[in-house]
Amino acid sequence: MGKKGSITIKELHARTGEYVRRAGRSRTALVVTDRGKVVAALVPPNLPPKGRRRRTLLPEYAAFLTRGKSSDVLPALDAVRSDR
C-alpha cells in the first residue's frame, strides 16, 4: 500500500474485495492512484460529501411546515419576520 489511505490501481485489482470492505468500514475515503495521479476514491456510504454542511431548520420554519399547506404564505412569513 502506498501513502496512508492511498492504493494503486494494481493493488486494487489484486485485492478488490479487501479494499472495498476496508473502505466500507472506514470513516475516510480510500484514494486510488494511477502512476502517482489520483484517479478515484472508494468512499463509505455514510460519509457526507466534502464541502457540504448538514442543514438545520430554524424552529420558526419547522413550525411553519407543521401548520399545513396554504396557498398564501405571505401572512405566515410576515408573522415569523416580525418576531426578529
C-alpha positions as CSV (number, residue, x, y, z in Angstrom):
1,M,0.0,0.0,0.0
2,G,1.3,3.5,-0.9
3,K,0.7,6.5,1.2
4,K,-1.7,6.0,4.1
5,G,-5.2,6.0,2.7
6,S,-3.9,5.5,-0.8
7,I,-3.6,2.5,-3.1
8,T,-2.5,1.9,-6.7
9,I,-4.8,0.6,-9.4
10,K,-2.6,-2.6,-9.5
11,E,-3.1,-3.1,-5.7
12,L,-6.9,-2.5,-6.1
13,H,-7.0,-5.0,-9.0
14,A,-5.2,-7.7,-7.0
15,R,-7.3,-7.3,-3.8
16,T,-10.5,-5.5,-4.7
17,G,-12.8,-7.2,-2.1
18,E,-10.4,-6.5,0.7
19,Y,-10.1,-2.8,-0.2
20,V,-13.8,-2.3,-0.8
21,R,-14.6,-3.8,2.6
22,R,-11.9,-1.7,4.2
23,A,-13.4,1.5,2.6
24,G,-16.9,0.5,3.9
25,R,-15.6,0.2,7.5
26,S,-13.6,3.4,7.3
27,R,-14.6,7.0,8.1
28,T,-12.5,8.4,5.3
29,A,-12.1,7.9,1.6
30,L,-9.5,5.4,0.2
31,V,-7.8,7.1,-2.7
32,V,-6.9,5.1,-5.8
33,T,-3.9,6.3,-7.9
34,D,-2.5,5.6,-11.3
35,R,1.2,6.4,-11.7
36,G,1.0,8.8,-8.8
37,K,-2.0,10.6,-10.0
38,V,-5.3,10.4,-8.1
39,V,-7.9,8.8,-10.4
40,A,-10.7,7.6,-8.0
41,A,-11.8,7.3,-4.4
42,L,-13.6,4.5,-2.5
43,V,-15.9,6.2,-0.1
44,P,-18.0,4.7,2.6
45,P,-21.7,5.2,2.1
46,N,-22.2,7.1,5.4
47,L,-19.5,9.7,4.6
48,P,-21.1,13.1,3.8
49,P,-19.7,14.8,0.8
50,K,-16.9,17.3,1.5
51,G,-17.8,20.9,1.5
52,R,-21.5,20.3,2.2
53,R,-22.9,21.1,5.6
54,R,-25.8,19.4,7.1
55,R,-28.8,21.6,7.1
56,T,-30.6,22.6,10.2
57,L,-34.1,24.0,10.3
58,L,-34.9,27.2,12.2
59,P,-37.6,26.4,14.8
60,E,-39.8,29.0,13.2
61,Y,-39.6,27.3,9.8
62,A,-40.2,23.9,11.3
63,A,-43.3,25.2,13.0
64,F,-44.4,26.8,9.7
65,L,-44.0,23.4,7.9
66,T,-46.2,21.6,10.5
67,R,-49.0,24.2,10.1
68,G,-50.1,22.6,6.8
69,K,-50.1,23.8,3.3
70,S,-51.5,27.2,2.5
71,S,-52.0,28.9,-0.9
72,D,-50.8,32.2,0.5
73,V,-47.6,32.1,2.6
74,L,-47.0,35.9,2.9
75,P,-49.0,36.3,6.1
76,A,-47.1,33.5,7.7
77,L,-43.8,34.9,6.6
78,D,-44.7,38.3,7.9
79,A,-45.6,36.8,11.3
80,V,-42.2,35.0,11.5
81,R,-40.2,38.0,10.4
82,S,-41.9,40.3,12.9
83,D,-40.6,38.2,15.8
84,R,-37.0,39.0,14.8
